[in-house]
Amino acid sequence: MVSLDSVDTFHFDAIIIGAGGAGLRAALQLAKSDQRVAVVSKVFPTRSHTVAAQGGINAALGNLTEDNWHWHMYDTIKGSDYLGDQDAIEFMCREASEIVRELEHFGVPFSRTEQGKIYQRPFGGQSQNFGESQATRTCAAADRTGHAILQTLYQQNIQAGTTFFDEYFAIDLVKDELGHIGGMVVMNIQTGQYQLLRAHAVMMATGGACQLFKTNTNAKINTGDGLAMVLRAGLPLQDMEFWQFHPTGVANKGMLLSEAARGEGGVLRNGNGEAFMVNYAPHVKDLASRDVVSRAIAIEVKEGRGCGPNKDHVLLDLTHLDADVIKKRLPGIREIGLTFMGLDMCSDPIPVYPTAHYMMGGIPTNFNGQVVTLDESGQSVTVPGLYAVGECACVSVHGANRLGGNSLLDIVVFGRAAASEIERILKLQKPASFFDKALELSSVEARLNKWEAKPDVNAQTESTAQIKRDLQTVMQEGCGVFRNQETMSTLIEQLEPIQKRIDQAVLQDHSHAFNLERLEAFELENLMTLAYATVHSAIERQESRGAHSRVDFPQRDDENWLQHSLYFQQNHQLRYKPVCLTPLTVPGFEPKARVY
């Protein structure tokens, strides 16, 4: 039996769970201000999923076309289908240019124009002069921008002296005797030993959770660990019905072919050879926002205009572009086509279909990264000592649909902002008696001991890997690009037996060193928690908005649903709070129909 009373304990000013771009930018800010900061990562930091971000980071630098942050803000609000909080969106867009230049000074090797300026490319949903013409706003390091940013931030953290717990898995948050967040239980993957990390501030930066779906662009590590921990701590998740399906995943495989391919001139074609996006977005065509393009592809396939023997995909065509342009600006995307399809996009169109890519929902925060919940009167209140940044957080700057190029911006802007807030609070109050308070560990111990049970030699058991595959399949079928009452009601019924299978599952491997079966069991529990959050949030929202597209409620309903959903794990409770329609400094934008 596991007891946490005598495990090794470490003390820090701040603990950051996750070593992607958000966590590393926050850690760097804190380390530079002489705070004792630790970063916990279940993979080596440069393997974090930020490394997979391809296309670029948005900032209104105006290096190739005229631009300003007001236009960027307008596009983000419109792209969010008006569910984004306008104060947070303004904060992000105003910070964008300065933070990209900061990344440049850190050493990020951005691609360059002939004049030596940072290269920018057009992405979907970007405009000049509040929707009049296409903007060129996405700053890129070829098509490996996330890789460049992550490597640079890691090097900066090494120089700053940040403490890293590499290949450690975060199990759960723990509270002190007053009910405040007091730290984190982690598992050393190498040894299987549990440890306790205590800190004045705990920051979640654990990334997304698209491993919840059968076909996805995410690495296997993206299992929503931080989000599930927050739910188990009695706190809510926000807007969990909104999952972005990227329109151009490799068909039947899921690997991402970045929007950069269309930004450089790529065209989507159906089985008749038609460039069909003109029928869905006649103004911006292939550079419409991702939710629009994903639905267009799904409709083309559903109506029999797909490609291939099964007519189950469309084609991403770049063959009309100069091969040298593709090799220079899209080398990684070309390599994906060669590796996984045996096709060279210089001469062959690539089969694509929408694939789960990004979660717009997550842990509710303000734009200082402080986690918020609702009190009994329905007012938003901050949770002392708990922060969240990056894809696992819901600020909400992406609302119902994220624009390409805003995710890398989100992680560095709010990673820095949250760290600055932690620094400010720690300077005001850092009680010496904080670490003397006893912690409530029994619920964590119960979860750990569940997986210590030995299998009955005569009983039939199944692997957690098989349960995960079944969960992914039913989630894709019930909560995919299109949803309705029937598919989601069926999904709720299908989740119950899957939950029972998890409850009855036992591990075959009880070794300690690198026990990946135990790790996958913890991850499966986290994914199951998020499956319930997603379907219960989605079935209640009776409208179509952004990435949440309901066949039975095809219209956006601002009168009843211009509000954020908050899901609590206990009894699958849902509460709601208003969208912030008040920017920090500029007049608000009234919700209007999105025209493409």
C-alpha positions in Angstrom: 0.0 0.0 0.0 1.2 3.5 -0.8 1.6 6.0 2.0 2.7 9.6 1.3 3.5 10.5 4.9 7.3 9.8 4.6 8.0 10.6 0.9 10.8 13.0 -0.1 9.5 16.6 0.0 10.9 19.6 -1.8 10.1 23.3 -1.2 9.9 26.0 -3.9 8.5 29.4 -4.3 6.7 28.3 -7.5 6.1 24.9 -9.3 5.3 24.8 -13.0 3.7 21.6 -14.3 4.6 21.3 -18.0 7.7 22.4 -19.9 6.2 23.6 -23.2 6.4 27.2 -24.4 4.0 28.5 -21.7 5.7 26.8 -18.8 9.2 27.7 -19.9 8.4 31.3 -20.6 6.8 31.6 -17.1 9.8 29.8 -15.5 12.2 32.1 -17.2 10.4 35.2 -15.8 10.5 33.8 -12.3 14.1 32.5 -12.4 15.2 35.9 -13.6 13.5 37.5 -10.5 15.4 35.2 -8.2 12.4 33.1 -7.2 13.0 29.4 -6.5 11.2 27.8 -9.4 10.8 24.2 -10.4 9.5 22.8 -13.8 8.0 19.3 -13.8 7.7 17.6 -17.1 6.8 14.0 -18.0 9.2 14.2 -21.0 12.5 15.9 -21.6 11.5 19.6 -22.0 12.4 19.9 -25.7 10.0 17.0 -26.4 7.1 19.0 -25.1 4.3 19.5 -27.6 5.1 23.1 -28.5 7.9 21.5 -30.6 5.1 20.4 -33.1 3.7 23.9 -33.7 4.5 24.6 -37.4 3.1 27.7 -39.0 4.0 30.7 -36.8 3.1 33.3 -34.2 0.9 36.3 -34.8 2.0 39.8 -34.3 1.0 43.0 -36.1 4.6 43.9 -37.0 3.6 45.2 -40.5 6.8 43.8 -42.1 5.1 42.8 -45.3 1.8 44.5 -45.3 0.4 47.4 -43.2 -1.0 46.2 -39.9 -1.9 47.2 -36.3 -3.0 45.5 -33.2 -6.6 46.8 -33.4 -7.0 44.8 -36.6 -5.5 41.7 -34.9 -7.9 42.2 -32.0 -10.9 42.5 -34.3 -9.9 39.3 -36.2 -9.5 37.4 -33.0 -12.9 38.5 -31.6 -14.6 37.7 -34.9 -12.7 34.4 -35.2 -13.8 33.4 -31.7 -17.4 33.7 -32.9 -17.7 36.4 -30.2 -17.2 34.1 -27.3 -13.7 35.4 -26.5 -13.2 37.8 -23.6 -12.4 41.1 -25.1 -10.2 42.4 -22.3 -7.9 39.4 -22.5 -7.9 39.5 -26.3 -6.9 43.2 -26.3 -4.1 42.4 -23.8 -2.8 39.6 -26.0 -2.8 41.6 -29.2 -1.3 44.7 -27.7 1.6 42.6 -26.2 2.2 40.6 -29.4 4.7 42.8 -31.2 6.8 43.4 -28.2 6.9 39.8 -27.2 7.9 38.6 -30.7 10.8 41.0 -30.6 11.7 39.7 -27.2 11.8 36.1 -28.6 14.0 37.4 -31.4 16.4 38.8 -28.8 16.3 35.6 -26.9 17.7 33.9 -30.0 14.7 32.5 -31.9 15.9 32.1 -35.5 13.0 33.6 -37.4 13.0 33.4 -41.2 13.9 36.8 -42.8 12.7 39.0 -45.7 15.3 40.3 -48.2 15.5 43.5 -46.0 16.4 41.4 -43.0 13.1 41.8 -41.2 11.2 38.9 -39.5 9.3 37.0 -42.3 5.5 37.0 -42.0 2.9 34.9 -43.9 -0.8 35.1 -44.4 -3.0 32.9 -42.2 -6.7 32.2 -42.1 -9.0 34.8 -40.4 -6.5 37.6 -40.7 -7.5 41.0 -42.2 -6.5 44.6 -42.7 -8.7 47.5 -41.8 -11.3 45.4 -39.9 -12.1 42.8 -42.5 -11.5 44.5 -45.8 -8.5 42.6 -47.2 -6.1 39.8 -46.3 -3.3 40.6 -43.7 0.1 39.1 -43.5 0.7 38.7 -39.8 2.1 35.3 -38.9 5.9 35.5 -37.9 7.6 32.2 -38.9 10.7 30.2 -38.6 10.2 28.3 -41.8 7.5 25.7 -40.7 9.2 24.8 -37.4 8.3 27.9 -35.4 7.3 26.1 -32.2 10.5 24.0 -32.3 12.6 27.2 -32.6 10.8 28.9 -29.7 10.9 25.8 -27.4 14.6 25.2 -27.9 15.4 28.9 -27.3 13.3 29.1 -24.1 14.9 25.9 -22.8 18.4 27.3 -23.4 17.5 30.5 -21.6 16.1 28.6 -18.6 19.3 26.6 -18.3 21.3 29.8 -18.3 18.9 31.3 -15.7 19.2 28.3 -13.3 15.7 26.9 -13.4 15.3 23.6 -11.6 14.0 20.8 -13.8 12.2 17.6 -12.8 12.6 15.8 -16.1 10.5 12.6 -16.7 8.3 13.2 -13.7 4.5 12.7 -13.8 2.3 15.0 -11.9 -0.4 12.9 -10.1 -2.6 15.4 -8.2 -2.9 18.8 -6.5 -2.9 18.7 -2.7 -4.5 21.1 -0.3 -3.4 22.2 3.1 -5.5 22.1 6.3 -7.1 25.5 5.3 -8.2 24.1 2.0 -5.6 26.1 0.0 -3.5 24.6 -2.8 -0.3 23.6 -1.0 1.6 21.6 -3.6 1.7 18.6 -5.9 2.3 14.8 -5.7 4.6 13.6 -8.5 6.0 10.3 -9.6 9.6 9.8 -10.8 9.0 7.8 -14.0 12.6 6.4 -13.9 12.2 4.9 -10.4 8.5 4.8 -9.8 8.9 6.6 -6.5 6.4 9.3 -5.4 7.5 12.7 -4.1 5.9 15.8 -2.7 6.6 19.2 -4.1 5.4 22.1 -2.0 5.2 25.7 -3.2 3.5 29.1 -2.6 2.3 29.1 -6.2 1.4 26.1 -8.5 1.1 26.8 -12.2 -0.6 24.4 -14.7 1.0 24.5 -18.1 0.2 20.9 -19.2 -1.0 21.6 -22.7 -4.0 20.1 -24.5 -5.8 16.8 -24.6 -6.7 15.9 -28.1 -5.6 12.3 -27.4 -9.3 12.1 -26.3 -10.1 11.6 -30.0 -9.2 8.7 -32.3 -7.7 10.9 -35.1 -5.6 13.8 -33.7 -2.5 15.9 -34.3 -1.3 15.6 -30.7 1.5 13.6 -29.2 0.7 10.7 -26.9 1.6 12.9 -23.9 -1.3 15.2 -24.5 -3.8 13.6 -22.1 -5.1 16.6 -20.2 -3.4 15.8 -16.9 -3.6 19.3 -15.5 -7.2 19.8 -16.4 -8.3 16.5 -14.7 -6.3 17.5 -11.6 -8.2 20.8 -11.4 -11.5 19.0 -11.7 -10.6 16.5 -8.9 -9.7 19.5 -6.7 -13.3 20.6 -6.9 -12.7 23.4 -9.4 -14.4 23.9 -12.8 -13.3 23.7 -16.5 -14.6 26.2 -18.9 -16.0 25.9 -22.5 -15.1 22.2 -22.8 -17.6 21.8 -25.7 -15.2 23.6 -28.0 -12.6 21.4 -29.7 -10.9 22.5 -32.9 -10.6 20.0 -35.7 -7.8 21.2 -37.9 -8.9 20.9 -41.6 -5.7 19.5 -43.0 -4.6 16.5 -41.1 -3.1 13.6 -43.1 -6.1 11.6 -44.1 -6.7 8.5 -41.8 -3.6 9.2 -39.9 -4.0 12.6 -38.3 -0.5 14.2 -38.5 -0.7 18.0 -39.0 -0.1 19.8 -42.3 0.0 23.3 -41.1 -2.2 26.2 -42.3 1.1 27.6 -43.5 0.7 25.4 -46.6 -2.5 27.3 -47.5 -0.9 30.6 -46.4 1.8 30.0 -49.0 -0.8 29.4 -51.7 -2.0 25.8 -51.2 -5.5 25.0 -52.5 -8.0 22.4 -51.3 -9.6 20.3 -54.1 -12.4 17.8 -54.1 -12.9 14.6 -56.1 -14.0 16.6 -59.1 -10.8 18.6 -59.1 -12.6 21.7 -57.9 -11.2 24.3 -55.6 -14.3 24.1 -53.5 -13.7 26.7 -50.8 -14.9 29.4 -53.1 -18.4 27.9 -52.4 -18.1 28.3 -48.7 -16.0 31.4 -48.2 -16.0 33.3 -51.5 -14.0 36.2 -50.2 -11.1 34.5 -48.4 -11.5 31.0 -49.8 -8.9 28.6 -48.4 -7.9 31.1 -45.7 -11.2 31.1 -43.9 -11.0 30.2 -40.2 -10.4 26.6 -39.3 -13.9 25.7 -38.2 -15.3 26.9 -41.6 -12.8 24.9 -43.6 -13.2 21.8 -41.5 -17.0 21.8 -42.0 -16.5 22.5 -45.7 -14.3 19.4 -46.1 -16.7 17.2 -44.0 -19.6 18.3 -46.2 -17.8 17.7 -49.5 -17.0 14.1 -48.3 -20.5 13.5 -46.9 -22.1 14.6 -50.2 -20.0 12.3 -52.3 -17.4 14.7 -53.6 -14.4 13.1 -51.7 -11.3 11.7 -53.3 -9.7 8.3 -53.4 -11.4 4.8 -53.7 -13.5 5.4 -50.6 -14.1 9.1 -51.3 -13.2 9.8 -47.7 -10.8 12.8 -48.0 -10.0 15.8 -50.1 -6.6 17.0 -51.6 -4.3 19.7 -50.5 -2.7 20.9 -53.7 0.6 22.8 -53.8 1.9 21.5 -57.1 1.3 24.9 -58.8 3.9 26.5 -56.5 7.6 26.7 -57.2 9.4 23.7 -55.7 12.1 25.9 -54.2 9.5 27.9 -52.3 8.1 24.7 -50.8 11.5 23.4 -49.9 12.5 26.7 -48.3 9.3 27.7 -46.5 7.6 24.3 -45.8 10.4 21.8 -45.4 8.8 20.1 -42.4 5.4 19.8 -44.0 6.9 18.3 -47.1 8.8 15.8 -45.0 5.6 14.7 -43.3 4.0 14.0 -46.8 7.1 12.0 -47.8 7.3 10.0 -44.6 3.7 9.1 -43.9 2.2 9.1 -47.4 5.2 8.6 -49.7 4.1 11.7 -51.6 6.1 14.8 -52.5 3.9 17.8 -52.3 6.1 19.5 -54.9 4.6 17.2 -57.4 1.7 15.4 -55.7 -1.4 16.6 -53.9 -1.7 15.3 -50.3 -4.9 13.6 -49.0 -6.3 15.5 -46.0 -9.3 15.4 -43.6 -10.1 17.3 -40.4 -8.4 16.0 -37.3 -8.7 16.9 -33.6 -6.0 19.6 -33.0 -6.7 22.1 -30.2 -9.0 22.7 -27.2 -10.3 26.2 -26.8 -11.7 25.4 -23.4 -9.8 24.6 -20.2 -9.0 25.8 -16.7 -10.7 29.2 -16.3 -8.3 32.1 -15.7 -8.1 35.9 -15.9 -5.4 37.4 -18.1 -3.0 37.4 -15.1 -3.1 33.6 -15.2 -4.9 33.3 -11.9 -7.4 30.4 -11.8 -11.0 31.5 -11.2 -14.1 29.7 -10.0 -17.6 30.8 -9.0 -18.7 31.5 -5.5 -22.1 30.6 -4.2 -23.6 33.8 -5.5 -22.2 33.2 -9.0 -19.5 35.7 -8.9 -16.0 35.0 -10.2 -13.3 34.6 -7.6 -9.7 33.7 -7.9 -8.2 30.5 -6.3 -5.2 31.5 -4.1 -1.9 30.1 -5.2 -3.2 28.4 -8.4 -2.4 29.5 -12.0 -2.8 28.1 -15.5 -1.3 29.1 -18.8 -1.2 27.8 -22.4 -3.6 25.4 -24.0 -4.7 23.9 -20.7 -6.0 27.3 -19.7 -9.1 29.2 -20.9 -8.4 32.9 -20.6 -10.6 33.1 -22.9 -8.8 34.6 -26.0 -9.9 31.9 -28.4 -13.6 31.7 -27.5 -15.4 29.2 -29.8 -12.6 28.9 -32.4 -8.9 29.7 -32.4 -7.2 31.5 -35.3 -4.0 29.9 -36.6 -0.9 31.7 -35.2 -2.6 32.7 -32.0 -1.6 29.6 -29.9 2.1 30.3 -29.8 1.3 33.9 -29.0 -1.1 32.9 -26.2 1.5 30.7 -24.5 4.3 33.3 -24.3 2.1 36.3 -23.6 0.2 34.7 -20.7 3.2 32.7 -19.5 5.0 35.9 -18.9 2.0 37.7 -17.5 1.2 34.9 -15.0 4.8 34.7 -13.8 4.8 38.5 -13.3 1.7 38.2 -11.2 3.2 35.4 -9.1 6.3 37.5 -8.6 4.2 40.5 -7.5 2.2 38.4 -5.0 5.2 36.6 -3.6 6.9 40.0 -2.9 3.8 41.1 -1.0 3.2 37.9 1.0 5.4 34.9 1.4 4.5 33.6 5.0 7.3 31.6 6.6 4.7 29.3 8.2 3.2 28.3 4.8 5.1 25.0 4.7 4.2 24.1 8.3 0.6 23.5 7.5 -0.5 19.8 7.2 -1.6 18.5 3.8 -4.7 16.3 3.0 -3.2 13.3 1.2 -5.8 10.6 1.7 -7.6 11.1 -1.7 -4.4 11.0 -3.6 -3.3 7.8 -1.7 -6.6 6.2 -2.6 -6.1 6.9 -6.2 -2.5 5.5 -6.2 -3.6 2.4 -4.2 -6.3 1.6 -6.8 -3.6 0.7 -9.2 -1.6 -1.4 -6.7 -4.1 -4.2 -6.7 -2.7 -7.5 -8.2 -4.6 -9.3 -10.9 -6.6 -12.5 -10.1 -4.8 -15.3 -11.8 -8.2 -16.8 -13.0 -9.8 -13.5 -14.0 -9.8 -12.0 -17.5 -8.3 -8.5 -17.7 -8.0 -6.1 -20.5 -5.3 -3.5 -21.1 -5.7 0.2 -20.4 -4.5 0.7 -24.0 -7.6 -1.1 -25.4 -9.9 0.9 -23.1 -8.2 4.1 -24.3 -8.8 3.2 -28.0 -12.4 2.5 -27.4 -12.8 5.8 -25.6 -11.2 7.7 -28.5 -13.5 5.9 -31.0 -16.7 6.8 -29.2 -15.6 10.4 -28.6 -14.8 10.9 -32.3 -18.1 9.5 -33.4 -20.2 11.3 -30.8 -18.5 14.7 -30.5 -16.7 15.2 -33.8 -16.9 18.0 -36.4 -20.7 17.7 -36.3 -22.8 16.9 -33.3 -26.5 16.4 -32.4 -28.7 15.4 -29.5 -28.8 11.8 -30.6 -25.1 11.2 -31.1 -24.2 12.9 -27.8 -26.9 11.1 -25.8 -25.6 7.8 -27.3 -22.1 8.9 -26.3 -23.1 9.5 -22.6 -24.5 5.9 -22.6 -21.3 4.5 -24.1 -19.1 6.3 -21.5 -20.7 4.5 -18.5 -19.5 1.0 -19.4 -16.0 2.4 -20.3 -15.9 4.0 -16.8 -16.7 0.6 -15.3 -14.0 -1.0 -17.3 -11.5 1.5 -15.9 -12.7 0.9 -12.4 -12.3 -2.8 -12.8 -8.9 -2.7 -14.6 -5.7 -3.9 -12.9 -2.1 -3.6 -14.0 -0.2 -6.6 -15.2 3.1 -4.8 -14.6 3.9 -3.8 -11.0 7.6 -3.0 -11.5 8.9 0.4 -10.6 11.4 1.6 -13.2 9.8 3.1 -16.3 6.4 1.4 -15.7 4.6 2.9 -18.7 1.5 0.8 -18.0 1.0 2.6 -14.7 1.6 5.9 -16.4 -0.9 5.1 -19.1 -3.5 4.1 -16.4 -3.2 7.6 -14.8 -3.5 9.2 -18.2 -6.6 7.2 -19.1 -8.3 8.3 -15.9 -7.6 11.9 -16.9 -8.9 11.4 -20.4 -12.1 9.8 -19.0 -12.7 12.8 -16.7 -12.4 15.1 -19.7 -14.7 13.0 -21.9 -17.5 13.6 -19.4 -16.7 17.3 -19.2 -16.8 17.6 -23.0 -20.1 15.7 -23.7 -22.1 17.2 -20.8 -21.0 20.7 -21.8 -21.7 20.1 -25.5 -25.1 18.5 -25.1 -26.4 21.5 -23.0 -25.2 24.2 -25.5 -28.1 24.3 -27.9 -26.6 26.4 -30.7 -23.8 26.2 -33.3 -20.9 28.5 -32.5 -17.3 28.2 -33.8 -16.1 24.7 -33.5 -19.3 23.5 -31.7 -21.5 22.7 -34.7 -24.8 21.1 -34.0 -26.9 19.8 -36.8 -30.1 20.1 -34.7 -29.3 23.7 -33.7 -27.6 25.2 -36.8 -27.7 28.9 -35.8 -25.7 30.9 -33.4 -27.9 32.1 -30.5 -26.5 35.2 -28.9 -29.6 35.9 -26.9 -29.4 32.6 -24.9 -25.8 31.3 -25.4 -23.4 34.3 -25.4 -21.9 32.9 -22.2 -19.2 30.6 -20.9 -20.0 27.2 -19.6 -18.4 26.0 -16.4 -18.4 22.2 -15.7 -17.9 20.8 -12.2 -17.1 17.1 -11.8 -19.5 16.6 -8.9 -22.9 15.4 -10.4 -21.7 16.8 -13.8 -22.9 20.2 -12.7 -22.9 23.0 -15.2 -23.0 26.7 -14.4 -22.5 29.7 -16.7 -20.9 33.1 -16.6 -21.1 36.1 -19.0 -18.6 36.8 -21.8 -16.5 39.9 -21.2 -17.6 42.3 -24.0 -15.7 45.2 -22.6 -12.2 45.7 -23.9 -9.5 47.4 -21.8 -9.2 50.6 -23.8 -11.1 50.5 -27.1 -14.8 50.5 -28.0 -16.4 47.0 -28.0 -17.5 45.1 -31.1 -21.1 44.1 -31.3 -21.6 40.5 -32.4 -22.2 40.3 -36.1 -22.6 37.5 -38.6 -19.2 36.1 -39.8 -18.9 36.7 -43.5 -16.3 34.9 -45.6 
